[in-house]
Amino acid sequence: MPTPGEQLTEARAAYHRLQLGELAVSFRDGNGEQVEYNRASAPRLAAYINDLERQAMGIKSPQTFLFQTSKGLN
């Protein structure tokens, strides 16, 4: 299983290849699954790279908050 640093290197290289015109790129993610990206899914790949960079810096992923409102009627 690749280390987070290796995953980041692979993801950056894949993104670079997409930007150079390759139709699709694939690599193994942190779960060991083969993942394929194309130009349409390049933003998802960029988000994955950002997440890996945050992990490498020791920053936790942003927390999601659920807001619930009411007009006071039950």
C-alpha atoms as one frame of an Amber mdcrd trajectory, in Angstrom:
protein
   0.000   0.000   0.000   1.448   3.386  -0.969   2.335   5.933   1.669   0.465
   9.269   1.764   3.487  10.963   0.195   3.534   8.448  -2.649  -0.212   8.894
  -3.124   0.250  12.649  -3.366   3.051  12.272  -5.913   0.940   9.895  -8.028
  -2.133  12.140  -7.850  -0.152  15.229  -8.839   1.443  13.365 -11.760  -1.986
  12.125 -12.893  -3.411  15.647 -12.733  -0.452  16.948 -14.721  -0.992  14.296
 -17.411  -4.670  15.309 -17.663  -3.641  18.938 -18.098  -1.264  17.901 -20.881
  -4.138  16.318 -22.803  -4.371  12.663 -21.807  -7.963  11.498 -22.044  -7.912
   9.463 -18.832  -5.494   8.601 -16.036  -5.694   5.974 -13.334  -3.845   5.056
 -10.161  -4.444   3.303  -6.842  -5.873   5.435  -4.050  -5.281   5.127  -0.319
  -7.740   2.224  -0.074  -5.875   0.288  -2.754  -8.701   0.759  -5.255  -7.970
   1.545  -8.893  -9.385   5.015  -9.578  -9.769   6.571 -13.013 -10.119  10.272
 -13.740 -10.804  12.057 -17.005 -10.906  15.735 -17.933 -14.492  16.052 -16.724
 -13.554  14.693 -13.289 -10.346  16.748 -12.983 -11.921  18.956 -10.256 -12.516
  15.822  -8.138  -8.872  14.871  -8.621  -7.799  18.381  -7.583  -9.947  18.079
  -4.439  -8.325  14.701  -3.698  -4.880  16.302  -4.064  -5.891  19.118  -1.687
  -7.101  16.562   0.842  -3.803  14.642   0.608  -1.859  17.886   1.050  -3.864
  18.741   4.180  -3.207  15.248   5.554   0.513  15.621   4.841   0.541  18.898
   6.798  -1.366  17.306   9.667  -4.493  19.384   9.097  -7.754  17.605   9.708
 -10.474  17.706   7.085 -13.044  20.413   7.629 -15.920  19.349   9.828 -19.436
  19.396   8.503 -22.056  21.072  10.609 -25.737  20.326  10.288 -27.998  23.265
  10.984 -31.619  22.695  11.749 -34.114  25.497  12.028 -37.703  25.696  13.084
 -40.402  28.321  13.290 -41.117  27.081  16.780 -44.051  24.946  15.696 -44.078
  21.291  16.607
